[in-house]
Amino acid sequence: MDQTRTSNLHSAFLIAALALSSWLGCLLSSDIASAEVTMKVYRKFAVFPIAVSSGDISTEDAWWQAREVLVKDLRFFVASRRLMLNRGVFQPRKNLKPADSIILAKILDAELIITMFIEDRELFFRAYDGENGYRVWESQLQFHPAVPIQEQLVGGTQKLAQEFILGIPYQGYVTEAEEDSPIVYEKGRDRFSQVFIGNSVHLEVGDPVQWVHVFGDPSRPLHENPRILVVAEGEIAEKMSEKVEVKITKMRSPEDIWLQGAVRFPKEFTRLKDLYQRPGEKSSMLAPEFLTAEMKDAREVGQKQSSTSTALAFIASLAAMILLAF
């Protein structure tokens, strides 16, 4: 009798332990899935040939045109056909597993892997992080049923490539003024930093600039409704060949501005949105909420109090002590 009771208690304990373990596992996996990751700037892409289920569709021209859209402003570098052939990876691909993305990125020295494919008269575009395999961005386009796919393919790939560029929540990245020079440097009392913009000819002196930290949920495409924290603001002070010098007007700390950090140009974002957003499309994915951190005048950040202000503070403190004594 006692043995049966002991056995039942033991079984109940095991069931309870397994249930608790399962619950904790679900809880932890949920927390991990919902945890945010800091998104980095992508500069080097690898674009694979378009995969089709039917052999009577030519995709060569559409593949070239998609690449042309990505390199147009010289902000991104795309792996050449020769490189992909020499490395033995030049072939159509569809959805990738994280491990596949990581391996392909290492082979091609790429930071972002892009695949395109056609299924059931629909064109798909996928972009994957080359370091961890996260899906960064995705979209698709339905072909018109009355028009042959071949006649719509070039325009479709161009459209999705343009939307991908629009979905990137930054338009430049922090670079060095000279090799090994400070990222944030001073001229008189003002602070400056330099930003790579490629061939963005539409930017002008005086245009507003924002340094941003971008966070995404790895359980879904990272550029889908990202959380963006503005850590510094400024304006273009000088345009150079492929970069601009920016005067910092507000900031939290110089440490928030780091090499290859993301930089947003609100004027350029608005221009791209007017060019590339589909008619009637909601802008929630394209214009996420920007959370401005506590910032102050860049001249004041990290500056020591003057001797006059220190003396005044000491006198005020001494006067308070005398009043309290009486």
JOMOTA-V835143 format. One record per pair of residues at least 24 apart in sequence whose ideal C-beta (glycine too) atoms are under 7 Angstrom apart, sorted by the first residue. I is the first residue (numbers start at 0). J is the second residue. D is the distance in whole Angstrom. If there is no record, write none. Layout:
# JOMOTA-V835143
i=(I,I)
j=(J,J)
d=(D,D)
This chain:
# JOMOTA-V835143
i=(32,33,33,35,35,35,35,36,36,36,37,37,38,38,38,38,38,40,40,40,40,41,41,42,42,42,43,43,43,43,44,44,44,44,44,44,44,45,45,45,45,45,45,45,46,46,47,47,47,47,48,48,48,49,49,49,49,50,50,50,50,51,52,52,56,56,56,57,58,60,61,61,61,64,64,64,65,65,65,65,68,68,68,69,72,72,72,73,73,73,74,78,78,82,83,91,94,95,97,97,98,100,100,100,100,101,101,104,111,115,117,120,120,122,122,122,124,124,126,133,133,134,135,135,135,136,136,136,136,137,138,161,162,164,164,165,165,165,165,165,166,166,166,167,168,168,168,168,168,168,169,169,169,169,169,170,170,170,170,170,170,171,171,171,171,172,172,172,172,173,173,173,173,173,173,174,175,182,182,182,183,183,188,189,189,190,190,191,191,191,191,191,192,192,192,193,193,194,194,194,194,195,195,196,196,196,197,198,199,201,201,202,202,202,202,202,203,204,204,204,204,205,205,206,206,206,206,207,207,207,208,208,208,208,208,208,208,209,209,210,210,210,210,211,211,213,223,224,224,224,225,226,227,227,227,228,228,229,229,229,229,230,230,231,231,231,232,247,248,249,249,249,249,250,250,250,251,251,251,252,253)
j=(218,216,218,214,215,216,226,214,215,217,212,214,213,214,215,221,225,169,172,259,261,110,111,75,76,110,76,108,109,110,69,75,77,78,109,111,113,78,83,103,107,109,112,113,77,113,91,92,113,114,89,90,91,91,115,116,117,91,92,93,116,117,117,118,148,149,152,149,152,153,152,153,156,153,156,157,115,156,157,160,157,160,161,160,197,198,199,197,198,241,197,107,109,107,107,116,125,127,131,132,132,127,128,129,132,129,132,129,135,156,148,144,148,155,156,159,159,163,163,217,221,220,220,221,222,163,166,220,222,220,162,275,275,271,275,271,272,275,276,285,222,284,285,222,213,222,225,227,263,287,211,213,261,262,263,196,199,263,264,267,268,195,196,262,264,259,260,261,262,256,257,258,259,260,262,242,258,256,257,258,253,256,298,246,298,247,297,236,244,245,246,247,245,247,256,242,244,242,243,245,262,241,242,241,242,243,241,241,267,267,270,235,238,243,264,267,235,235,236,237,238,234,235,234,235,264,266,234,265,266,232,233,234,235,245,262,264,263,265,255,256,260,262,261,263,261,284,283,284,287,287,290,287,289,290,290,292,289,290,291,292,255,292,255,256,294,294,297,297,294,295,296,297,294,297,300,292,293,294,300,301)
d=(4,6,7,4,7,6,7,7,6,5,7,6,4,7,5,5,7,7,4,5,5,5,4,6,6,6,5,7,5,5,6,6,5,7,6,5,6,4,7,7,5,4,5,7,6,5,6,5,7,5,7,7,5,6,5,6,7,4,6,5,4,5,7,7,6,6,7,7,7,6,4,5,4,5,6,5,7,4,6,5,5,4,6,6,5,5,6,4,4,7,4,5,6,7,7,7,6,6,7,3,7,4,7,6,4,7,5,3,7,6,7,7,7,5,7,7,4,6,6,5,6,5,6,5,6,6,5,5,4,5,6,4,6,7,7,5,6,4,7,6,5,7,7,7,5,7,6,6,7,7,6,7,4,6,5,7,7,6,5,5,6,6,5,4,7,5,6,6,6,6,7,6,6,4,6,6,7,6,6,6,4,5,5,6,7,4,5,7,6,6,6,6,6,6,6,5,5,6,5,6,5,6,5,7,6,6,6,7,6,6,6,6,7,7,6,6,7,5,7,7,6,6,6,7,5,6,5,6,5,7,7,5,6,6,5,6,6,4,7,7,5,6,6,5,5,6,6,7,6,6,6,7,6,5,7,5,6,6,7,5,6,4,6,6,6,7,7,4,6,4,7,7,6,6,5,5,5,7,5,6,7)
